[in-house]
Amino acid sequence: MTPLHNHINGNSIIIYLDRSIYSSNVILKCLYWYGDKFHTDFRSLDSTYYCVTLSVLAAETEQTDLEAYQLKFERDIIDYSLRDTVTKETANIRDLLIAKAFSNGEYDEEPAGEVSDPVGFDVHAINPYQN
């Protein structure tokens, strides 16, 4: 198969995305932000590629604008893919933080060791409930 290259065809931007790199969820999140300027079409081209077509809504869009949007989309799709990876990799930490936040002190513990200040400030004299 001939390699597919992103290109501009008339008033449309055609983008080919490798299915092994980009999930449909990531592509849809990215496409959402282009809906105000483009009609978006997203389909499976074959078992290897997705095809995204961005067709301008305003007829007066210039070629240089289309080239800029093509470059922007190519950057944005990488950004959304990385965001998705970070979200998946930090899901356990996020869940633990949320559980801790809503635990009503159920899991609060004093830190191990002695709390002290080398300058001589008495940290035990602090009363957070004192006005």
Buried (B, 14 or more C-beta within 10 A) or exposed (E): EEEBEBEBEEBBBBBBBEBEEBBEEBBEBBBEBBEEBBEBEBEEEEEEBBBBBBBBEEEEBEEEEBEEBBEEBEEBBBEBBEEBEEEEEEEEEEEEEEEEEEEEEEEEEEEEEEEEEEEEEEEEEEEEEEE
